[in-house]
Amino acid sequence: MKETATDISAFILEENAMIIISIVTILFTAFFIFMMVRDYRLYLEGNSKRKFRFSNFVKQEQFYLYLILFFCFLIATDLSVLYILIK
């Protein structure tokens, strides 16, 4: 089958969209991880008797973790649909 210029340009645009979505996802996740660490440090400064424990960190930062997981799940489903449409 002969490919036309519009087919190739549409493929390039979809590939660029996948790259942009991936970069935004990485930046969003990095931002929320930074916010989680900052929030937990403020929590530890306010409670001087507390020491860092990973289980306590997860318990204190559940909201951020759920946001990250939900956002990554949405992006993964969108990327999978976009990938299926490209093929």
C-alpha distance (Angstrom), angle and dihedral (degrees) to the residues before:
residue distance angle dihedral
M1 . . .
K2 3.77 . .
E3 3.79 116.4 .
T4 3.75 119.6 -142.7
A5 3.77 128.7 -148.4
T6 3.79 92.1 -104.9
D7 3.82 91.6 56.4
I8 3.79 91.7 52.4
S9 3.81 93.7 44.9
A10 3.81 90.9 49.3
F11 3.81 89.4 51.7
I12 3.81 91.2 49.9
L13 3.81 90.9 49.7
E14 3.81 91.7 50.9
E15 3.80 91.4 48.2
N16 3.80 89.9 51.3
A17 3.79 89.8 49.0
M18 3.80 90.6 54.3
I19 3.81 91.0 50.0
I20 3.81 92.5 48.3
I21 3.81 92.0 47.9
S22 3.81 90.5 49.7
I23 3.81 92.4 50.3
V24 3.81 91.9 48.4
T25 3.80 89.9 49.8
I26 3.80 92.0 51.4
L27 3.81 92.2 47.9
F28 3.82 92.3 46.8
T29 3.79 91.6 49.9
A30 3.81 92.6 46.7
F31 3.80 90.5 49.7
F32 3.80 92.7 51.7
I33 3.80 92.3 46.4
F34 3.80 88.5 52.5
M35 3.82 89.9 49.7
M36 3.81 91.6 48.7
V37 3.79 92.8 52.5
R38 3.81 92.2 45.4
D39 3.80 92.5 48.5
Y40 3.79 91.9 48.6
R41 3.81 91.8 48.9
L42 3.81 89.5 53.3
Y43 3.80 88.8 49.1
L44 3.81 91.4 52.1
E45 3.81 91.7 48.0
G46 3.80 90.0 53.5
N47 3.80 92.5 47.7
S48 3.79 104.3 45.6
K49 3.82 92.9 177.4
R50 3.80 91.7 62.0
K51 3.79 121.4 90.3
F52 3.78 127.0 -160.5
R53 3.78 113.0 -82.4
F54 3.77 122.9 165.9
S55 3.81 92.5 -137.8
N56 3.80 90.5 52.6
F57 3.82 89.6 47.5
V58 3.81 91.4 53.7
K59 3.79 91.1 46.1
Q60 3.81 93.1 50.2
E61 3.81 95.4 43.6
Q62 3.81 100.1 42.8
F63 3.79 93.1 121.2
Y64 3.81 93.1 57.5
L65 3.79 91.8 44.3
Y66 3.80 91.8 53.0
L67 3.80 90.5 48.2
I68 3.79 91.9 51.4
L69 3.79 93.4 46.6
F70 3.80 93.2 46.9
F71 3.81 92.7 47.4
C72 3.82 92.5 47.8
F73 3.81 90.3 48.0
L74 3.81 91.1 52.7
I75 3.77 92.8 47.1
A76 3.82 92.3 46.8
T77 3.79 91.6 53.0
D78 3.80 91.6 46.7
L79 3.80 91.9 48.7
S80 3.79 91.9 48.0
V81 3.81 90.8 51.7
L82 3.80 90.4 47.3
Y83 3.81 90.5 48.6
I84 3.81 90.8 51.0
L85 3.78 90.7 50.0
I86 3.80 91.4 51.5
K87 3.78 92.7 53.6
